[in-house]
Amino acid sequence: MPQALTVYCNQGNTPVRVTKGKDFIVGLRAMPAIKTRCPRGSGEKVTKGLFVGLATLDVIQLVEKLPAENEKIRALDFTFAAGGPASNAAVAFAHGYSKLGAGLEDRGDAVLVTRISDDRIGELIREDLEKNHVRLKASTLPGNTSSTVATILVTQSTGDRAVVSATDQRKLAPAYSALDIEVENFDIVETDGYETDLTLEVLKRARSSGITTVLDGGSVKSYTEELLPYIDVAIVSESFASGHSSAELFDYLANFGVKYSAITRGSKEILYSADGITGTLKTCKTTVVDTLGAGDFFHGGFVKALGKQALTAETFLNALAKASRIAALSIQSFGTRKWLAEN
């Protein structure tokens, strides 16, 4: 039976190799600039990430406390930005982290495939994503349907958030065909599981081209099992794993061929399974201002850190550790964009 490993998120400079039966440290900060060796012979070409999923408009307000029934309160601050798991992950992937080094300092070439309404809400979503260096391949929502607007209240003292939205989870036949997307030209693919029909087509083509695929499993959806046979890495939330032990969940995913998986649990240790090796990874501790989008940015950071590298236990665990560092940066500022300007 494979022996469990424990991974520590520290501030050292030394990258490490995975060794069964031993604890090890993953260095994250102030590493010398590293030129990633690209397994498909692309040299120093910018890493290209394809993201498929939801795009919303998030209206975010900072409050002292959540309002009681029939109570009106005044916000301490507010902002708005494009939201949705795949959208935020693409933003994190596109950003260059000059303060982190460790191969994360260069911008990634992020393309988001989604559906956006042809109205002012859609314009605001487009403007924010383009401002943050995310290229769009977006179809227009049918009829007079508007993109989802999410209202988020962030409690100042804890950074916790309450979210109200009307996300449409129907299988809407996409007007934008995956046949128009040159999937084989990307280095890695990430999906949040929305835009199901399009996602499934993209995943199948990625698999046939040998491109690593990553699932952001925020929750179990009725069609999740349709996607899993084409997923290489599944990083899921506690909600996704609800009612099951980590061992049960890892076995469930492995039965679909998912050899690399992890469960994120906020500030608690990340649980992982890397090709049969299970263990924990301690998250980076930091001051919490706003937790909104932290999971999305974790996924974007993971995809960025893994990039063109071959998927192994070592690259998987190092990418998880770097993603934890990026997620820690994202919760130190109010809103989902200010932290990018600071890092």
N, C-alpha and C positions, 0 to 999 in steps of 0.2 A: 504494500500500500504506500503511495507517495507520501513523503514526509512534509508536513506543513512548514511554510516559511513565514517569517514576520519581516515586513519592510518598514523602515523608519524614514520619515520625511525630515531631513535635517538641512542645515545650511552650509554643508561642506562643499568642496570643489571636486571630489574624486568620483568619477563614474565607476560603476562596479559590475561584476559579472554574477549571474545567478548561479548559486551552488546549492544543490539539494542538501537538506539537513542542516543548513547554517542560516543564521540571521545575517542580514546585510543592510548597508546604508546606501541610499540613493542621493547623490549630490545634486543640488538644484540651482544654486546661486553663484554668480561670479566666476563661472567656468570660462576658460578661454574660448574664443570663437571656434566653432567646430564646423568643418565642411562635411556634410553628410554624404556618405557613399551611397549612391543610388543603385539599387539592384538591377534596374532595367536599363542601365547604361545611359542615363540622361545627364550625367555630369553634374554641373552646378545649377541646372535649370531650376527655376522657382517651383516649389511644390504646388501641385494643383489639386484642390479638394472640391468634390461635387457634393452638395448638400440638397436633400430633397425633403420638403415638408411644409410646415405651417408658417404663415406670415400674418401677424396681427398688428394692431396699433395699441401700444400700452400707454395708458394715462396713469401716471404714478404720483401719488401724493404722500407727503411725510406728515404724520400726525403724532400727537402726544399719546393718544389712546384711540382705540376703535370706538365709534359712536354707539351709544345705547339705542334702544328702540325709540323712534320719534325724536332723536336728539340731533341737532345740527352742531357741527364743529368746524373750526377754521384750520386749514392746512398750514403747516409751517413752511413748506416748500412744495413745488410740483415740477414735473417735467414730463415729456412724452418721447417715445421712441418706437421703432419697429420692434416687435416681439415675436414669440414663438420659439420653440426649442431649436429647430434647424436654423432659423434666421439668426438667433443669438450665437449659435455655435459657429456659423459662417463668419460672423463679425469677429469672434475670438480668433478664429483660424487666420483671418486676413491681417490681423494686427501684428506688428513687430514689437517684441518686448526687449527694448534696449537695456533695461536694468537686470534682466534675468540671464542673458547670454544662453549658454547651454544649448546652442543651436536654435533658439527661439527668437533671435533678434531680427530675422528677415521676415518681410511680409509674405503671406501665402496668397496664392491666386484662388480666391473663393468664388464659386458659382452656385447660386441658389435657384433651384427649380421649385416653383410654387404657383399659387393662384392668388391674384390680387384684383380688387374691384376697380372699375373705371370711374372713380369719383375722387373727391378731395381726400377721403380716408386712404384710398390707394396711393394717391400722390404723396402723402406724408410718409407712408411706408417706403415707397420707392426712394424718396429723397434721403431718408435716414440711412438706408442700406447702401446706396451709392456713395453717400458721404463717408461711410465707413469701409469703402473699398470692396464691397460685395457686388459682383456682377449678377444681373438677374436674367433668368429665362422664365418669364412668367406668362401664364395664360390669364385671360380675363374671366372673372366670375360671371356666371350666366345671369341674364335679365337685369333686374335692379338690385341684385344681391350685393351687399356691402361686405368688405372684409371685416373680420371680427375686431371689435374694440374691447379691450380688457381694462377694467378699472382696478387699480391696485392701491391699497392703503398700507403703508409701511410704518410700523410703530417705532418711534425714535429711540426709546430706551433699550429695545431688544434687537431691532433690525428685522424682526419677523414681519411677514406680510399676509394680507388677506386679499384674495383675488376673486373678482366676479367677471365672468365672460360667458359668451354663448357660442363656443367653438362648435362648428358644424362637423360632425364626424361621419356624415353620409359618404358613400362611395360615389363621388361626382366624377363622371367621365371627363378626363382632362382634355381641354382643347389643344394644349401643347403636347405634341407627340414625343415620346422618348426616342423615337426614331430620328428626330431632329437633333438629338444630343449625342455628341461623339464621346460616349462613356469611356471608350478604350483609351482616350487621350488624358484621362485623369489618373492621379496616383492613388487616390483613396476616396471612398464614398461613405457618407454618413446620412442616416435618415432618422426622423423622429416618429415614423410610422404613419403619419398623415399622408394625404394624397395617395391613397393606397394603390390604385391601379397603376399609376405612373411609377410609384416607388418599386412595385414588384417587377415591372419591366426593366427598370434601371438596375436593380439588384441582379436579375438574371444575366444581363449583359455584362455587368461587372464581374460576376462569377466566371463567365465563359472567357473573360479576358485576363483572369488571374489578379484582379484588383481587390485589395482588402476592403471589406464592407463592415460598417459599424452601426449598431442599433442603439439609439437613445430610447431606452424603455422606461418612459415616465409612468406608464400605466398599462395594464393588459387590456387590449382592445379585441373586439370580436374577430378581427382578421390578423391578429399577431402571428398566429401559427402558420399563416400563409407565407409570411416573410422569413421566419426563422431558418428554413433550409438553405437560405442564400446569405446568411449572416456569419461572418467570421468572429466578430467581437460584439458581445452584448453587455452594455453597461446600463444597469437598471436601478430604479429607486426602491426604497423600502415599500412603497405602495405596490409596485409591480410584484414584489416578493411576499406581499401580505398573506399570512396564513401558512407559510411554508418556511421550513428551516433553510439556511443557506445551502446545506448539502442537498436537500430535495430540489431546490431551484437549480443548482449547478447540474445535477443529474438530468433534470427536465430539459435544460438547454442543450446539454451534451447529446441527448437523444435525437436532437435535430441537427447535430453536427457542429454546434457552437462550442469550440474548444477553449475559447478565452472569454471569460465573463467576470463581472464585478458588480457588487451591490454598494451604491453610495448611500450614506446615512447621515447627511448633514455634517456636523462636527465630529461624529463618532468614526471609529476606524472603518476603512473600506474593507469589505470582504472580497476575496477574489479566488478564481480558479484559473490556472494557467496550464493548459494541456495536461490536466490531471493533478497538478500541484496546487494545493489550497493554502491560503494564509490570510494575513491582514496587513493593511498599510495604514499607518497613522497619518491623519490629516494635519496640514499645517495650521497652527494656532495663530490667530490674529484678532484685532479689534473688529467687532461686527457692527456695521452701520446699516447695511441693507442686504438681505439675502436674496433679493429678487434676481433671477437669472443665473444664480451661482451654478446650478446643475447644468444649465445650457453651456455656460462658459467652460465648465469642467470638460464637457464633451468636445467642444471646439479645441480646447487645449490639448486633449488627448489625441485628437486627429492630427493636429499640428505637430505634436511631439513624435508621433509614430511616423507620419509622413510617408516617405518612399521606402522606409526600412522594411526588410522582411519581418513577418510576424513570428516572433519567438517568445519564450517566457521572459527572456531578458529585455527585449524591446518593449514588450507589453507592460512589464512592471515599471520600467523607467518612464514610459509614457504616462502611466497612471500617476506616478509621483510628480512629474512636471505639471500634469493637469491639476493636481491638488494645489500646487503653488499658484497657478493662474486663477483658480477658483477663489483662493484666499485673497488675492489682490482685488478681485471683483466685488467683494463684500465690504471693502473698506471705505466706499464712497456711496452717497445716495444716488439712486437711479442706475441705469444699465450702461451708461456711456462715459460718465465723468472719469471713472477709473482708468479708461483707456488712454486718456490725455495725460494722466499722471504716470503712466508706465510705458 
